[in-house]
């Protein structure tokens, strides 16, 4: 669930500087707890996003 909500933040154009950092951090924490994300997958997404901005 958290993974879907987090992905939606980026797909809706609310990524980058416009993302509420506390909300994003909470969603990442929830997604890890739910087993929806792995550390390597999360870091890879962060790297690819930073290259796009």
C-alpha positions as a LaTeX table, in Angstrom:
\begin{tabular}{lrrr}
\hline
Residue & $x$ (\AA) & $y$ (\AA) & $z$ (\AA) \\
\hline
Unk1 & 0.00 & 0.00 & 0.00 \\
Unk2 & 2.69 & 2.51 & 0.98 \\
Unk3 & 4.72 & 1.61 & $-2.11$ \\
Unk4 & 1.73 & 2.38 & $-4.31$ \\
Unk5 & 1.09 & 5.71 & $-2.57$ \\
Unk6 & 4.76 & 6.66 & $-2.83$ \\
Unk7 & 4.89 & 5.78 & $-6.53$ \\
Unk8 & 1.74 & 7.85 & $-7.05$ \\
Unk9 & 3.44 & 10.92 & $-5.60$ \\
Unk10 & 6.03 & 10.76 & $-8.37$ \\
Unk11 & 3.64 & 9.76 & $-11.15$ \\
Unk12 & 1.32 & 12.65 & $-10.32$ \\
Unk13 & 4.16 & 15.12 & $-10.77$ \\
Unk14 & 4.60 & 15.76 & $-7.08$ \\
Unk15 & 8.15 & 14.44 & $-7.05$ \\
Unk16 & 11.37 & 16.29 & $-6.49$ \\
Unk17 & 11.34 & 19.40 & $-4.37$ \\
Unk18 & 7.55 & 19.47 & $-4.22$ \\
Unk19 & 7.27 & 16.22 & $-2.25$ \\
Unk20 & 6.55 & 16.69 & 1.42 \\
Unk21 & 9.71 & 15.08 & 2.78 \\
Unk22 & 8.09 & 13.90 & 6.01 \\
Unk23 & 5.34 & 12.17 & 4.04 \\
Unk24 & 7.81 & 10.57 & 1.66 \\
Unk25 & 9.99 & 9.36 & 4.55 \\
Unk26 & 6.97 & 7.86 & 6.30 \\
Unk27 & 5.87 & 6.09 & 3.12 \\
Unk28 & 9.35 & 4.66 & 2.55 \\
Unk29 & 9.41 & 3.43 & 6.16 \\
Unk30 & 5.98 & 1.81 & 5.73 \\
Unk31 & 6.98 & 0.23 & 2.43 \\
Unk32 & 10.13 & $-1.29$ & 3.97 \\
Unk33 & 8.08 & $-2.59$ & 6.91 \\
Unk34 & 5.55 & $-4.11$ & 4.51 \\
Unk35 & 8.37 & $-5.78$ & 2.58 \\
Unk36 & 7.48 & $-3.87$ & $-0.59$ \\
Unk37 & 10.91 & $-2.35$ & $-1.06$ \\
Unk38 & 14.43 & $-3.61$ & $-0.80$ \\
Unk39 & 17.36 & $-1.38$ & 0.05 \\
Unk40 & 19.00 & $-1.94$ & $-3.32$ \\
Unk41 & 15.81 & $-1.23$ & $-5.27$ \\
Unk42 & 15.16 & 1.93 & $-3.27$ \\
Unk43 & 18.69 & 3.21 & $-3.75$ \\
Unk44 & 18.54 & 2.47 & $-7.47$ \\
Unk45 & 15.30 & 4.46 & $-7.80$ \\
Unk46 & 16.84 & 7.35 & $-5.87$ \\
Unk47 & 19.87 & 7.39 & $-8.16$ \\
Unk48 & 17.78 & 7.27 & $-11.31$ \\
Unk49 & 15.46 & 10.02 & $-10.03$ \\
Unk50 & 18.37 & 12.30 & $-9.11$ \\
Unk51 & 19.74 & 12.01 & $-12.65$ \\
Unk52 & 16.36 & 13.03 & $-14.08$ \\
Unk53 & 16.06 & 16.22 & $-12.01$ \\
\hline
\end{tabular}
